[in-house]
Amino acid sequence: MNPSISVITLGVDDLKRSLAFYQDGLGWETDGIIGEEFEHGAVVFFKLPSGLRLALWPRKSIAAEMGVDVARAANEVLLSHNVSSRS
């Protein structure tokens, strides 16, 4: 296992507005909002030059995933390490 951070997720209140800032304002490339067909699934990914990914995910969706109230959740930034299998 290579213990490294692969995704930095920013919790946002307005996904479309945040997408516009990073895509239009900074010129970062993305496929846009994906996963809108799933409850709490809408997310935006940007692949950064280092290979790291930046994700934008609504704070209310993060709170739902964590099983906590959005007002009480510390969900502005999440660091993730993705692995290829459970083992």
N, CA, C and O atoms as a printed pandas DataFrame, in Angstrom:
     atom_number atom_name residue_name chain_id  residue_number  x_coord  y_coord  z_coord
0              1         N          MET        A               1    0.841   -1.181    0.000
1              2        CA          MET        A               1    0.000    0.000    0.000
2              3         C          MET        A               1    0.884    1.240    0.000
3              4         O          MET        A               1    1.886    1.311    0.710
4              5         N          ASN        A               2    0.497    2.192   -0.794
5              6        CA          ASN        A               2    1.201    3.474   -0.855
6              7         C          ASN        A               2    0.379    4.496   -0.078
7              8         O          ASN        A               2   -0.593    5.027   -0.614
8              9         N          PRO        A               3    0.743    4.789    1.179
9             10        CA          PRO        A               3   -0.059    5.699    1.988
10            11         C          PRO        A               3    0.089    7.153    1.553
11            12         O          PRO        A               3    0.991    7.861    2.001
12            13         N          SER        A               4   -0.792    7.577    0.691
13            14        CA          SER        A               4   -0.747    8.958    0.205
14            15         C          SER        A               4   -2.165    9.479    0.050
15            16         O          SER        A               4   -3.112    8.706   -0.091
16            17         N          ILE        A               5   -2.297   10.778    0.076
17            18        CA          ILE        A               5   -3.604   11.404   -0.115
18            19         C          ILE        A               5   -3.883   11.451   -1.611
19            20         O          ILE        A               5   -3.054   11.918   -2.392
20            21         N          SER        A               6   -5.058   10.964   -2.004
21            22        CA          SER        A               6   -5.398   10.949   -3.425
22            23         C          SER        A               6   -6.495   11.949   -3.782
23            24         O          SER        A               6   -6.597   12.376   -4.932
24            25         N          VAL        A               7   -7.318   12.324   -2.794
25            26        CA          VAL        A               7   -8.410   13.262   -3.055
26            27         C          VAL        A               7   -8.526   14.235   -1.883
27            28         O          VAL        A               7   -8.513   13.831   -0.720
28            29         N          ILE        A               8   -8.637   15.507   -2.204
29            30        CA          ILE        A               8   -8.995   16.521   -1.219
30            31         C          ILE        A               8  -10.405   16.968   -1.577
31            32         O          ILE        A               8  -10.656   17.422   -2.694
32            33         N          THR        A               9  -11.323   16.839   -0.625
33            34        CA          THR        A               9  -12.715   17.210   -0.859
34            35         C          THR        A               9  -13.039   18.467   -0.074
35            36         O          THR        A               9  -12.788   18.552    1.128
36            37         N          LEU        A              10  -13.600   19.440   -0.773
37            38        CA          LEU        A              10  -14.071   20.658   -0.128
38            39         C          LEU        A              10  -15.584   20.584   -0.002
39            40         O          LEU        A              10  -16.282   20.367   -0.992
40            41         N          GLY        A              11  -16.093   20.764    1.208
41            42        CA          GLY        A              11  -17.530   20.840    1.419
42            43         C          GLY        A              11  -18.003   22.221    1.021
43            44         O          GLY        A              11  -17.457   23.225    1.479
44            45         N          VAL        A              12  -19.009   22.278    0.177
45            46        CA          VAL        A              12  -19.502   23.566   -0.329
46            47         C          VAL        A              12  -21.009   23.680   -0.094
47            48         O          VAL        A              12  -21.714   22.675    0.006
48            49         N          ASP        A              13  -21.479   24.898   -0.010
49            50        CA          ASP        A              13  -22.913   25.132    0.164
50            51         C          ASP        A              13  -23.644   25.242   -1.176
51            52         O          ASP        A              13  -24.834   24.937   -1.254
52            53         N          ASP        A              14  -22.954   25.670   -2.220
53            54        CA          ASP        A              14  -23.577   25.850   -3.534
54            55         C          ASP        A              14  -22.666   25.209   -4.575
55            56         O          ASP        A              14  -21.671   25.804   -4.990
56            57         N          LEU        A              15  -23.006   24.003   -4.992
57            58        CA          LEU        A              15  -22.145   23.237   -5.887
58            59         C          LEU        A              15  -21.974   23.925   -7.251
59            60         O          LEU        A              15  -20.860   23.983   -7.771
60            61         N          LYS        A              16  -23.040   24.434   -7.822
61            62        CA          LYS        A              16  -22.943   25.077   -9.141
62            63         C          LYS        A              16  -22.077   26.339   -9.094
63            64         O          LYS        A              16  -21.278   26.588   -9.996
64            65         N          ARG        A              17  -22.244   27.109   -8.058
65            66        CA          ARG        A              17  -21.447   28.340   -7.918
66            67         C          ARG        A              17  -19.968   28.000   -7.691
67            68         O          ARG        A              17  -19.084   28.653   -8.246
68            69         N          SER        A              18  -19.716   26.994   -6.888
69            70        CA          SER        A              18  -18.335   26.568   -6.627
70            71         C          SER        A              18  -17.693   26.010   -7.890
71            72         O          SER        A              18  -16.523   26.278   -8.163
72            73         N          LEU        A              19  -18.448   25.240   -8.658
73            74        CA          LEU        A              19  -17.962   24.719   -9.938
74            75         C          LEU        A              19  -17.560   25.880  -10.843
75            76         O          LEU        A              19  -16.486   25.855  -11.444
76            77         N          ALA        A              20  -18.407   26.885  -10.942
77            78        CA          ALA        A              20  -18.111   28.028  -11.803
78            79         C          ALA        A              20  -16.824   28.726  -11.372
79            80         O          ALA        A              20  -16.043   29.150  -12.223
80            81         N          PHE        A              21  -16.587   28.852  -10.065
81            82        CA          PHE        A              21  -15.377   29.514   -9.580
82            83         C          PHE        A              21  -14.127   28.770  -10.050
83            84         O          PHE        A              21  -13.215   29.385  -10.602
84            85         N          TYR        A              22  -14.075   27.464   -9.838
85            86        CA          TYR        A              22  -12.875   26.700  -10.178
86            87         C          TYR        A              22  -12.734   26.478  -11.689
87            88         O          TYR        A              22  -11.623   26.498  -12.218
88            89         N          GLN        A              23  -13.858   26.268  -12.380
89            90        CA          GLN        A              23  -13.806   26.019  -13.825
90            91         C          GLN        A              23  -13.627   27.305  -14.618
91            92         O          GLN        A              23  -12.725   27.401  -15.450
92            93         N          ASP        A              24  -14.465   28.278  -14.372
93            94        CA          ASP        A              24  -14.423   29.524  -15.147
94            95         C          ASP        A              24  -13.388   30.506  -14.600
95            96         O          ASP        A              24  -12.674   31.157  -15.363
96            97         N          GLY        A              25  -13.314   30.605  -13.284
97            98        CA          GLY        A              25  -12.397   31.555  -12.664
98            99         C          GLY        A              25  -10.940   31.130  -12.724
99           100         O          GLY        A              25  -10.061   31.942  -13.009
100          101         N          LEU        A              26  -10.685   29.847  -12.454
101          102        CA          LEU        A              26   -9.302   29.356  -12.445
102          103         C          LEU        A              26   -8.934   28.581  -13.707
103          104         O          LEU        A              26   -7.760   28.294  -13.942
104          105         N          GLY        A              27   -9.931   28.246  -14.513
105          106        CA          GLY        A              27   -9.662   27.535  -15.757
106          107         C          GLY        A              27   -9.366   26.051  -15.587
107          108         O          GLY        A              27   -8.794   25.430  -16.483
108          109         N          TRP        A              28   -9.746   25.474  -14.449
109          110        CA          TRP        A              28   -9.490   24.053  -14.217
110          111         C          TRP        A              28  -10.489   23.206  -14.994
111          112         O          TRP        A              28  -11.666   23.553  -15.091
112          113         N          GLU        A              29  -10.019   22.105  -15.540
113          114        CA          GLU        A              29  -10.866   21.230  -16.362
114          115         C          GLU        A              29  -11.600   20.204  -15.514
115          116         O          GLU        A              29  -11.072   19.679  -14.535
116          117         N          THR        A              30  -12.839   19.936  -15.923
117          118        CA          THR        A              30  -13.690   18.988  -15.209
118          119         C          THR        A              30  -14.758   18.472  -16.159
119          120         O          THR        A              30  -15.034   19.079  -17.194
120          121         N          ASP        A              31  -15.348   17.359  -15.799
121          122        CA          ASP        A              31  -16.512   16.851  -16.529
122          123         C          ASP        A              31  -17.797   17.477  -15.990
123          124         O          ASP        A              31  -18.891   17.141  -16.443
124          125         N          GLY        A              32  -17.666   18.378  -15.030
125          126        CA          GLY        A              32  -18.824   19.044  -14.444
126          127         C          GLY        A              32  -19.407   18.235  -13.301
127          128         O          GLY        A              32  -18.737   17.389  -12.710
128          129         N          ILE        A              33  -20.649   18.505  -13.006
129          130        CA          ILE        A              33  -21.324   17.820  -11.905
130          131         C          ILE        A              33  -21.727   16.428  -12.365
131          132         O          ILE        A              33  -22.397   16.268  -13.385
132          133         N          ILE        A              34  -21.313   15.427  -11.605
133          134        CA          ILE        A              34  -21.705   14.051  -11.894
134          135         C          ILE        A              34  -22.456   13.499  -10.684
135          136         O          ILE        A              34  -22.356   14.046   -9.586
136          137         N          GLY        A              35  -23.195   12.434  -10.885
137          138        CA          GLY        A              35  -23.880   11.757   -9.794
138          139         C          GLY        A              35  -25.164   12.404   -9.329
139          140         O          GLY        A              35  -25.678   12.063   -8.263
140          141         N          GLU        A              36  -25.694   13.333  -10.110
141          142        CA          GLU        A              36  -26.915   14.034   -9.696
142          143         C          GLU        A              36  -28.126   13.111   -9.619
143          144         O          GLU        A              36  -29.123   13.450   -8.981
144          145         N          GLU        A              37  -28.047   11.947  -10.264
145          146        CA          GLU        A              37  -29.178   11.021  -10.240
146          147         C          GLU        A              37  -29.303   10.274   -8.910
147          148         O          GLU        A              37  -30.302    9.597   -8.665
148          149         N          PHE        A              38  -28.283   10.401   -8.054
149          150        CA          PHE        A              38  -28.287    9.734   -6.762
150          151         C          PHE        A              38  -28.507   10.748   -5.645
151          152         O          PHE        A              38  -27.966   11.853   -5.686
152          153         N          GLU        A              39  -29.296   10.371   -4.654
153          154        CA          GLU        A              39  -29.475   11.246   -3.499
154          155         C          GLU        A              39  -28.126   11.454   -2.825
155          156         O          GLU        A              39  -27.444   10.484   -2.496
156          157         N          HIS        A              40  -27.743   12.672   -2.621
157          158        CA          HIS        A              40  -26.462   13.057   -2.010
158          159         C          HIS        A              40  -25.259   12.614   -2.851
159          160         O          HIS        A              40  -24.156   12.487   -2.321
160          161         N          GLY        A              41  -25.458   12.376   -4.158
161          162        CA          GLY        A              41  -24.366   11.890   -4.988
162          163         C          GLY        A              41  -23.695   12.934   -5.860
163          164         O          GLY        A              41  -22.630   12.674   -6.419
164          165         N          ALA        A              42  -24.292   14.106   -5.990
165          166        CA          ALA        A              42  -23.740   15.134   -6.873
166          167         C          ALA        A              42  -22.374   15.592   -6.367
167          168         O          ALA        A              42  -22.224   15.972   -5.206
168          169         N          VAL        A              43  -21.384   15.550   -7.256
169          170        CA          VAL        A              43  -20.008   15.902   -6.898
170          171         C          VAL        A              43  -19.297   16.394   -8.150
171          172         O          VAL        A              43  -19.687   16.061   -9.269
172          173         N          VAL        A              44  -18.260   17.184   -7.954
173          174        CA          VAL        A              44  -17.419   17.666   -9.051
174          175         C          VAL        A              44  -15.983   17.239   -8.747
175          176         O          VAL        A              44  -15.520   17.367   -7.614
176          177         N          PHE        A              45  -15.283   16.732   -9.760
177          178        CA          PHE        A              45  -13.876   16.362   -9.605
178          179         C          PHE        A              45  -13.013   17.171  -10.573
179          180         O          PHE        A              45  -13.389   17.394  -11.723
180          181         N          PHE        A              46  -11.860   17.601  -10.090
181          182        CA          PHE        A              46  -10.834   18.240  -10.910
182          183         C          PHE        A              46   -9.562   17.424  -10.751
183          184         O          PHE        A              46   -9.157   17.134   -9.625
184          185         N          LYS        A              47   -8.926   17.048  -11.851
185          186        CA          LYS        A              47   -7.637   16.368  -11.782
186          187         C          LYS        A              47   -6.552   17.441  -11.837
187          188         O          LYS        A              47   -6.447   18.187  -12.810
188          189         N          LEU        A              48   -5.760   17.502  -10.790
189          190        CA          LEU        A              48   -4.697   18.504  -10.711
190          191         C          LEU        A              48   -3.423   17.962  -11.353
191          192         O          LEU        A              48   -3.266   16.746  -11.464
192          193         N          PRO        A              49   -2.515   18.830  -11.774
193          194        CA          PRO        A              49   -1.299   18.387  -12.470
194          195         C          PRO        A              49   -0.483   17.344  -11.700
195          196         O          PRO        A              49    0.191   16.517  -12.313
196          197         N          SER        A              50   -0.536   17.372  -10.379
197          198        CA          SER        A              50    0.235   16.431   -9.562
198          199         C          SER        A              50   -0.374   15.028   -9.546
199          200         O          SER        A              50    0.241   14.092   -9.036
200          201         N          GLY        A              51   -1.583   14.879  -10.106
201          202        CA          GLY        A              51   -2.290   13.609  -10.048
202          203         C          GLY        A              51   -3.307   13.576   -8.912
203          204         O          GLY        A              51   -4.183   12.712   -8.876
204          205         N          LEU        A              52   -3.187   14.502   -8.006
205          206        CA          LEU        A              52   -4.150   14.656   -6.921
206          207         C          LEU        A              52   -5.477   15.119   -7.507
207          208         O          LEU        A              52   -5.503   15.816   -8.522
208          209         N          ARG        A              53   -6.555   14.740   -6.880
209          210        CA          ARG        A              53   -7.873   15.201   -7.323
210          211         C          ARG        A              53   -8.477   16.118   -6.270
211          212         O          ARG        A              53   -8.349   15.889   -5.067
212          213         N          LEU        A              54   -9.138   17.161   -6.757
213          214        CA          LEU        A              54   -9.901   18.041   -5.897
214          215         C          LEU        A              54  -11.365   17.735   -6.163
215          216         O          LEU        A              54  -11.804   17.724   -7.313
216          217         N          ALA        A              55  -12.121   17.488   -5.098
217          218        CA          ALA        A              55  -13.556   17.228   -5.233
218          219         C          ALA        A              55  -14.321   18.338   -4.533
219          220         O          ALA        A              55  -13.895   18.840   -3.494
220          221         N          LEU        A              56  -15.446   18.713   -5.109
221          222        CA          LEU        A              56  -16.394   19.627   -4.489
222          223         C          LEU        A              56  -17.649   18.817   -4.216
223          224         O          LEU        A              56  -18.224   18.223   -5.128
224          225         N          TRP        A              57  -18.075   18.795   -2.954
225          226        CA          TRP        A              57  -19.224   17.987   -2.566
226          227         C          TRP        A              57  -20.075   18.806   -1.612
227          228         O          TRP        A              57  -19.534   19.384   -0.669
228          229         N          PRO        A              58  -21.370   18.878   -1.814
229          230        CA          PRO        A              58  -22.210   19.677   -0.920
230          231         C          PRO        A              58  -22.069   19.247    0.541
231          232         O          PRO        A              58  -22.047   18.056    0.853
232          233         N          ARG        A              59  -21.975   20.224    1.415
233          234        CA          ARG        A              59  -21.838   19.951    2.851
234          235         C          ARG        A              59  -22.995   19.098    3.362
235          236         O          ARG        A              59  -22.795   18.237    4.219
236          237         N          LYS        A              60  -24.207   19.330    2.844
237          238        CA          LYS        A              60  -25.355   18.544    3.310
238          239         C          LYS        A              60  -25.203   17.080    2.900
239          240         O          LYS        A              60  -25.671   16.192    3.614
240          241         N          SER        A              61  -24.564   16.816    1.776
241          242        CA          SER        A              61  -24.327   15.436    1.350
242          243         C          SER        A              61  -23.258   14.764    2.208
243          244         O          SER        A              61  -23.366   13.583    2.540
244          245         N          ILE        A              62  -22.232   15.523    2.561
245          246        CA          ILE        A              62  -21.192   14.981    3.438
246          247         C          ILE        A              62  -21.799   14.648    4.797
247          248         O          ILE        A              62  -21.530   13.586    5.358
248          249         N          ALA        A              63  -22.616   15.553    5.321
249          250        CA          ALA        A              63  -23.253   15.310    6.617
250          251         C          ALA        A              63  -24.142   14.074    6.562
251          252         O          ALA        A              63  -24.168   13.286    7.508
252          253         N          ALA        A              64  -24.871   13.899    5.459
253          254        CA          ALA        A              64  -25.721   12.712    5.310
254          255         C          ALA        A              64  -24.871   11.444    5.291
255          256         O          ALA        A              64  -25.232   10.445    5.914
256          257         N          GLU        A              65  -23.756   11.479    4.588
257          258        CA          GLU        A              65  -22.849   10.331    4.530
258          259         C          GLU        A              65  -22.285   10.012    5.920
259          260         O          GLU        A              65  -22.099    8.848    6.273
260          261         N          MET        A              66  -22.015   11.063    6.701
261          262        CA          MET        A              66  -21.468   10.886    8.045
262          263         C          MET        A              66  -22.547   10.561    9.073
263          264         O          MET        A              66  -22.233   10.134   10.184
264          265         N          GLY        A              67  -23.815   10.760    8.714
265          266        CA          GLY        A              67  -24.910   10.493    9.627
266          267         C          GLY        A              67  -25.047   11.528   10.731
267          268         O          GLY        A              67  -25.451   11.208   11.849
268          269         N          VAL        A              68  -24.708   12.775   10.410
269          270        CA          VAL        A              68  -24.793   13.848   11.400
270          271         C          VAL        A              68  -25.559   15.028   10.808
271          272         O          VAL        A              68  -25.755   15.109    9.595
272          273         N          ASP        A              69  -25.987   15.932   11.672
273          274        CA          ASP        A              69  -26.657   17.151   11.239
274          275         C          ASP        A              69  -25.643   18.069   10.567
275          276         O          ASP        A              69  -24.525   18.221   11.059
276          277         N          VAL        A              70  -26.018   18.675    9.459
277          278        CA          VAL        A              70  -25.092   19.515    8.696
278          279         C          VAL        A              70  -24.556   20.676    9.525
279          280         O          VAL        A              70  -23.415   21.093    9.328
280          281         N          ALA        A              71  -25.349   21.200   10.439
281          282        CA          ALA        A              71  -24.902   22.320   11.263
282          283         C          ALA        A              71  -23.822   21.903   12.258
283          284         O          ALA        A              71  -23.041   22.740   12.708
284          285         N          ARG        A              72  -23.771   20.627   12.602
285          286        CA          ARG        A              72  -22.807   20.150   13.589
286          287         C          ARG        A              72  -21.612   19.459   12.952
287          288         O          ARG        A              72  -20.652   19.130   13.648
288          289         N          ALA        A              73  -21.648   19.237   11.668
289          290        CA          ALA        A              73  -20.591   18.478   10.997
290          291         C          ALA        A              73  -19.377   19.354   10.695
291          292         O          ALA        A              73  -19.506   20.484   10.225
292          293         N          ALA        A              74  -18.219   18.813   10.970
293          294        CA          ALA        A              74  -16.974   19.473   10.566
294          295         C          ALA        A              74  -16.645   18.928    9.187
295          296         O          ALA        A              74  -15.841   18.005    9.054
296          297         N          ASN        A              75  -17.261   19.493    8.169
297          298        CA          ASN        A              75  -17.162   18.888    6.838
298          299         C          ASN        A              75  -16.762   19.880    5.760
299          300         O          ASN        A              75  -17.244   19.801    4.630
300          301         N          GLU        A              76  -15.906   20.790    6.095
301          302        CA          GLU        A              76  -15.440   21.735    5.092
302          303         C          GLU        A              76  -14.302   21.163    4.257
303          304         O          GLU        A              76  -14.162   21.510    3.084
304          305         N          VAL        A              77  -13.473   20.279    4.856
305          306        CA          VAL        A              77  -12.351   19.670    4.134
306          307         C          VAL        A              77  -12.229   18.215    4.554
307          308         O          VAL        A              77  -12.221   17.903    5.744
308          309         N          LEU        A              78  -12.133   17.326    3.570
309          310        CA          LEU        A              78  -11.905   15.907    3.824
310          311         C          LEU        A              78  -10.679   15.467    3.043
311          312         O          LEU        A              78  -10.517   15.849    1.884
312          313         N          LEU        A              79   -9.818   14.675    3.654
313          314        CA          LEU        A              79   -8.657   14.102    2.980
314          315         C          LEU        A              79   -8.924   12.620    2.788
315          316         O          LEU        A              79   -9.363   11.947    3.720
316          317         N          SER        A              80   -8.666   12.099    1.591
317          318        CA          SER        A              80   -8.971   10.700    1.293
318          319         C          SER        A              80   -7.770    9.969    0.726
319          320         O          SER        A              80   -6.934   10.535    0.022
320          321         N          HIS        A              81   -7.720    8.697    1.058
321          322        CA          HIS        A              81   -6.735    7.792    0.483
322          323         C          HIS        A              81   -7.515    6.665   -0.166
323          324         O          HIS        A              81   -8.151    5.873    0.530
324          325         N          ASN        A              82   -7.477    6.582   -1.473
325          326        CA          ASN        A              82   -8.205    5.539   -2.188
326          327         C          ASN        A              82   -7.305    4.318   -2.371
327          328         O          ASN        A              82   -6.110    4.446   -2.634
328          329         N          VAL        A              83   -7.895    3.141   -2.228
329          330        CA          VAL        A              83   -7.161    1.887   -2.384
330          331         C          VAL        A              83   -7.831    1.054   -3.460
331          332         O          VAL        A              83   -8.987    1.301   -3.803
332          333         N          SER        A              84   -7.127    0.079   -3.993
333          334        CA          SER        A              84   -7.661   -0.720   -5.092
334          335         C          SER        A              84   -8.543   -1.864   -4.623
335          336         O          SER        A              84   -9.330   -2.388   -5.412
336          337         N          SER        A              85   -8.437   -2.270   -3.357
337          338        CA          SER        A              85   -9.296   -3.349   -2.852
338          339         C          SER        A              85   -9.433   -3.237   -1.345
339          340         O          SER        A              85   -8.670   -2.516   -0.702
340          341         N          ARG        A              86  -10.403   -3.947   -0.774
341          342        CA          ARG        A              86  -10.600   -3.949    0.668
342          343         C          ARG        A              86   -9.382   -4.498    1.403
343          344         O          ARG        A              86   -8.987   -3.976    2.446
344          345         N          SER        A              87   -8.807   -5.531    0.861
345          346        CA          SER        A              87   -7.665   -6.161    1.540
346          347         C          SER        A              87   -6.457   -5.253    1.516
347          348         O          SER        A              87   -5.403   -5.614    2.038
